[in-house]
Amino acid sequence: MNAAKPERQSVAICIATRERPESLQTLLTSIAALEIDDATTELLVVVADNDERGSARDVCDDATRWLGYPLRYVHEPRPGIPMARNASLSPVAGKVDWIVFVDDDEIVPGHWIAALCATQTSTQADVVTGPVRAVYAHPPPRWWSDAGFHDTPEHPEGSVRSVAYTHNTLVRAARLGPIGPWFDERLPSGEDVALFRSLVKGGATIVWSREAFVQESVTPNRVSWRGMLRRGWREGVALARVARWYEGASRLEAFYGGLLRAGWNAARAIAPYPAPLGERARALRRVSTGLGRCFGAIF
């Protein structure tokens, strides 16, 4: 008997972008080079432009001539990452089998979609997420690279994770449902943490795909102490609000959790023992995250 042909699956790549037309162009160029089996995968792309001036429109209009896949442009003038992500889902939610999220400052290798789908097939997971690897426009100091501020930790292939992020993730569309909002628009950041933790609570499984990596383009202005600490602060604020609004933590629990994190890492950062500068920098970033949690617990 002949083996049954694999069912054709529809996959929508959702991109939220704001004032990064050059980076978006680079990302779309890498998507055009994806190695897709047309017999098993129907691919389309959605770009949600979060710039009130619509700075991504010309890039998208031009890309429709050479991308090789259908591209839907959506303009979301309300500023905010969750608003843009919701806008990217609106045209495809309930109409495709799979959603893939990727950031507008990333580049995807040719095997990216195939790797995500291969891990999903082998694990039957509802969500598959993979690594982000930094590519610097100019070589940063060695300690900055060692700290890994723009790289995700590595995990074993197929290992179960408790959360995912929208920088490189495949999601079963049925888990999201056809009607939004899917991302909490009250959160200035961390909206993806809230979404994926909610999916896990609802019975979804998240697994890791080692081979489905993307590369993040890091510009020189993002290699700074100030930027690193601000990013940690925002992350902490978001995590505290997610803990309060989605996990039932009290303000007091969230506050003391942040305070303990800040205090412990402050001690690690200034402890009088030999330690690489990158390790101390990571500890300082965690101090900022802990203080952000304290703020997010109160406000």
Buried (B, 14 or more C-beta within 10 A) or exposed (E): EEEEEEEEBBBBBBBBBBBBBEBBBBBBBBBEEBEBEEEEBBBBBBBBBBBEEEBBBEBBEEBEEEBBBEBBBBBBEEEBBBBBBBBBBBBBBEEBBBBBBBBBBBBBBEBBBBBBBBBBEEBEBBBBBBBBBBEBEEEBEEBBBBBBBBBBEEBEBBEEBEBBBBBBBBBBBEBBEEEBBBBBBEBBBBBBBBBBBBBBEEEBBBBBBBBBBBBBBBEEEBBEEEEBBEBBBBBBBBBBBBBBEBBEBEBEBBBBBBBEBBEBBBEBBEEEEEEEEBEBBBBBBBBBBBBBBBBBBEE
